[in-house]
Amino acid sequence: MKAKSSLYRKESYYGYLFVLAPVVGYLLFTMYPLLYSLYGSFTDWDGLGQMTFIGLGNFKDILADELFYKASFNTIFMMIGIPIEITLALLLAMGLNRKMFGTTTFRVIYYVPVISSLAAVSILWQWAYNGDYGLVNQFLALFGFEGPNWLTDKYTVKPALILMMIWKNIGYSMLLYLAALQSVPKDYYEAAQLDGANSWNIFWNITFPMVKPVTFFIVVTKIIGGAQIFTEVNIMTPTGGPEYSSATVVFYVWKKAFENLQMGYASGMAMLLGLFIFVITLVQFRMNERSSKDME
């Protein structure tokens, strides 16, 4: 018994050592910055000097800041691309799930943008959207259309960014859907066909419910990522676009923190953004739980 007890303690000791590194890393690089930023949101701080506690002063100013509301609207507006991307990704996955020549090549082609540098992709699309010599307008000119200067027009800058982000990320969603489709038992489809079900009935009653967990995962992660859009905006429209029409919340936080040196103000906006992400994610989980219970 003593030998077993000693061996158990030794294994437990090494087990704690293995989990110590990630726990310490989480505390140092996640929890500490989070708590420090939370305190900073209640202070007047330039990021370098001493913090001066001002209570809810930053939050009062934020709620009266028109640019914050505009950046929030832009952020939410750009999330329109999420349902479009999910729909296209599912259609692509269904097409590439068939046994046809060249499907493997197309899977690679669609996934290449996902693993490409976001900065490089943003520069590429910035050039493509150029109103004078960009590829997008050259393509439209083949059909007799004169394209606008996409990134300098307040009405086209957000759709342009949405299109670029869909192109960049659709391969990831497509690959997840493809894995989900390949795990669906073929017996379900064969039984449905024997019962005389058409293609729409098969999709709605078999395919869609079977890939629902993947859809839930994609929606949650895309909303979290969509609320933190920054790199694309910072590279393609470094001034926030015409009339600040492409600035997102994270872009505005960065401007306030590192250009205006209003670190306390920026921390306050970051806290509000984090609260928004938490609430939206919580709602998504509750809706998914309720939907799962209804299906049972």
C-alpha positions in Angstrom: 0.0 0.0 0.0 2.9 2.4 0.8 4.5 1.7 -2.5 1.2 2.4 -4.3 0.7 5.5 -2.3 4.2 6.7 -3.1 3.7 6.0 -6.8 0.4 7.8 -6.8 1.9 10.9 -5.1 4.8 10.8 -7.6 2.4 10.6 -10.6 0.3 13.4 -9.1 3.4 15.5 -8.7 4.4 15.2 -12.3 0.8 15.7 -13.4 0.7 19.0 -11.6 4.0 20.0 -13.2 2.6 19.3 -16.7 -0.5 21.5 -16.1 1.5 24.2 -14.3 2.9 25.8 -17.4 -0.4 26.5 -19.2 -2.0 27.6 -15.9 0.8 30.1 -15.1 0.7 31.2 -18.8 -3.0 31.8 -18.5 -2.7 33.8 -15.3 0.2 35.9 -16.6 -0.9 36.5 -20.2 -4.7 36.5 -19.9 -6.1 37.1 -16.4 -3.5 39.7 -15.3 -3.8 41.8 -18.5 -7.6 41.5 -18.3 -7.8 42.6 -14.6 -5.2 45.4 -15.3 -7.3 46.6 -18.3 -10.4 46.5 -16.2 -8.9 48.7 -13.6 -7.4 50.9 -16.3 -10.9 51.5 -17.7 -11.8 53.4 -14.5 -8.7 55.7 -14.8 -7.4 58.6 -16.8 -4.2 57.0 -18.1 -2.0 57.6 -21.1 -0.3 54.2 -21.0 3.0 55.5 -19.6 2.3 57.8 -16.7 0.5 57.4 -13.4 -3.1 56.2 -13.4 -5.7 58.6 -12.0 -8.9 57.0 -10.8 -12.0 58.7 -12.3 -14.7 56.1 -11.7 -17.2 55.8 -14.5 -15.9 58.9 -16.3 -14.6 56.9 -19.3 -17.8 55.0 -19.7 -19.9 58.2 -19.6 -17.7 59.7 -22.3 -17.9 56.5 -24.4 -21.7 56.4 -24.3 -21.7 60.0 -25.6 -19.1 59.3 -28.3 -20.6 59.4 -31.8 -17.5 57.7 -33.3 -17.9 54.8 -30.9 -21.5 54.3 -32.1 -20.4 54.5 -35.7 -17.6 52.0 -35.2 -20.1 49.7 -33.4 -22.5 49.9 -36.3 -19.8 49.2 -38.8 -18.6 46.2 -36.8 -22.2 44.7 -36.6 -22.8 45.6 -40.3 -19.8 43.6 -41.4 -21.1 40.6 -39.6 -23.6 40.3 -42.5 -20.9 38.3 -44.2 -21.3 35.5 -41.6 -24.6 34.0 -42.9 -23.4 34.5 -46.5 -20.1 32.7 -45.8 -21.8 29.9 -43.9 -24.4 29.3 -46.7 -21.7 29.4 -49.4 -19.4 27.1 -47.4 -22.1 24.5 -46.9 -23.0 24.6 -50.6 -19.3 24.2 -51.5 -18.8 21.4 -49.1 -21.8 19.5 -50.5 -20.4 19.9 -54.0 -16.9 18.8 -53.0 -18.3 15.9 -51.1 -19.2 14.2 -54.3 -17.0 11.7 -56.0 -15.9 13.7 -59.0 -12.5 14.3 -60.7 -10.6 17.3 -59.3 -12.4 17.7 -55.9 -9.2 17.3 -54.0 -7.6 20.1 -56.0 -10.5 22.4 -55.4 -10.4 21.7 -51.7 -6.8 22.9 -51.7 -7.6 25.9 -53.8 -10.4 27.1 -51.5 -8.2 26.5 -48.4 -5.1 28.3 -49.5 -6.5 31.8 -48.6 -7.1 30.6 -45.0 -3.4 29.8 -44.4 -2.2 32.9 -46.2 -1.0 35.9 -44.3 -3.9 38.2 -43.5 -1.7 41.3 -44.0 -0.6 40.0 -47.4 -4.1 39.2 -48.5 -5.3 42.7 -47.3 -2.6 44.4 -49.4 -3.5 42.2 -52.4 -7.2 43.1 -52.2 -6.4 46.8 -51.6 -4.6 46.8 -54.9 -7.5 44.8 -56.6 -10.0 47.4 -55.3 -8.1 50.3 -56.8 -10.5 52.5 -58.8 -8.0 53.2 -61.6 -6.1 50.0 -62.3 -7.6 47.4 -59.9 -8.5 43.9 -61.1 -12.1 44.2 -59.8 -12.9 47.2 -62.0 -11.0 45.7 -65.0 -13.2 42.7 -64.7 -16.4 44.8 -64.5 -15.2 46.8 -67.5 -15.3 43.6 -69.6 -19.1 43.6 -69.2 -19.5 47.4 -69.8 -19.7 48.4 -66.1 -17.6 51.3 -64.6 -16.7 50.3 -61.1 -16.3 52.8 -58.3 -13.2 53.4 -56.2 -14.3 50.8 -53.7 -12.3 51.8 -50.6 -12.8 55.5 -50.8 -16.6 55.5 -51.2 -18.6 55.3 -48.0 -21.3 53.2 -49.7 -19.0 50.5 -51.1 -16.2 50.2 -48.6 -18.0 47.9 -46.2 -19.3 45.6 -48.9 -15.8 45.5 -50.3 -14.4 44.5 -46.9 -17.1 41.9 -46.4 -16.4 40.3 -49.8 -12.7 40.1 -49.0 -13.3 38.5 -45.6 -15.7 35.9 -47.1 -13.0 35.0 -49.7 -10.4 34.7 -47.0 -12.3 32.6 -44.6 -14.7 30.5 -46.6 -12.2 27.6 -47.0 -12.1 27.0 -43.2 -15.9 26.8 -42.9 -16.1 24.6 -46.0 -13.5 22.2 -44.6 -15.5 21.8 -41.3 -18.7 21.2 -43.2 -17.0 18.7 -45.4 -15.7 16.7 -42.4 -19.3 16.8 -41.0 -20.9 15.6 -44.2 -18.4 12.7 -44.6 -19.4 11.5 -41.1 -23.1 11.2 -41.9 -24.0 7.5 -42.4 -25.0 6.8 -46.0 -27.8 4.5 -44.7 -29.8 7.7 -43.9 -29.7 8.9 -47.5 -30.4 5.4 -49.0 -33.4 5.0 -46.7 -34.7 8.5 -47.6 -34.4 7.7 -51.3 -36.2 4.5 -50.9 -39.0 6.4 -49.3 -39.2 8.7 -52.3 -37.8 11.8 -50.6 -36.6 14.5 -53.0 -33.3 16.4 -52.8 -34.8 19.3 -50.7 -36.4 16.9 -48.2 -33.1 15.0 -47.8 -31.2 18.2 -47.2 -33.6 19.7 -44.7 -34.3 16.5 -42.7 -31.0 14.7 -42.9 -28.0 16.9 -44.0 -28.9 20.1 -42.2 -29.7 18.5 -38.8 -26.5 16.4 -39.0 -24.2 19.4 -39.6 -26.0 21.5 -37.0 -23.2 21.2 -34.4 -20.7 22.4 -36.9 -23.0 25.3 -37.8 -23.3 26.3 -34.2 -19.5 26.2 -33.8 -18.9 28.3 -36.9 -21.5 30.9 -35.9 -20.1 31.3 -32.4 -16.5 31.6 -33.5 -17.3 33.8 -36.5 -19.2 36.3 -34.3 -16.4 36.4 -31.8 -13.9 36.9 -34.6 -16.2 39.4 -36.4 -16.4 41.6 -33.3 -12.6 41.9 -33.3 -12.0 42.8 -37.0 -8.9 45.0 -37.1 -6.1 44.0 -39.5 -8.1 44.3 -42.7 -9.4 47.7 -41.8 -6.1 49.0 -40.6 -4.3 48.0 -43.8 -6.9 48.6 -46.5 -8.4 51.8 -44.9 -5.8 53.1 -42.5 -7.8 56.3 -41.7 -11.0 54.4 -41.0 -12.5 54.9 -44.4 -14.5 57.9 -45.8 -16.4 59.5 -42.9 -15.2 56.7 -40.7 -17.4 54.3 -42.6 -15.1 51.3 -42.2 -13.7 51.8 -38.7 -14.5 49.0 -36.3 -14.6 49.0 -32.5 -11.1 47.3 -32.2 -9.7 49.8 -34.8 -11.1 52.7 -32.8 -9.7 51.2 -29.6 -6.3 51.0 -31.2 -6.5 54.6 -32.4 -7.5 55.9 -29.0 -4.8 53.8 -27.2 -1.8 54.2 -29.4 -2.3 57.3 -31.4 -4.2 59.5 -28.9 -2.6 57.9 -25.8 -6.0 57.6 -24.1 -5.3 54.1 -22.7 -8.0 54.3 -20.0 -10.6 55.4 -22.5 -9.6 52.6 -24.9 -9.7 50.1 -22.0 -13.2 51.1 -21.3 -14.2 50.4 -24.9 -12.4 47.1 -24.8 -14.4 46.1 -21.7 -17.7 47.0 -23.4 -16.7 45.0 -26.4 -15.8 42.0 -24.2 -19.1 42.3 -22.5 -20.9 42.3 -25.9 -19.0 39.2 -27.0 -19.8 37.4 -23.8 -23.6 38.2 -24.0 -23.9 37.2 -27.6 -22.0 33.9 -27.0 -24.1 33.2 -24.0 -27.3 33.8 -26.0 -26.0 31.5 -28.7 -25.4 28.7 -26.2 -28.8 29.1 -24.7 -30.5 29.0 -28.1 -28.6 25.9 -29.1 -29.5 24.1 -25.8 -33.2 25.0 -26.3 -33.1 23.9 -30.0 -31.4 20.6 -29.0 -34.1 19.9 -26.4 -36.9 20.7 -28.9 -35.3 18.1 -31.4 -35.3 15.5 -28.7 
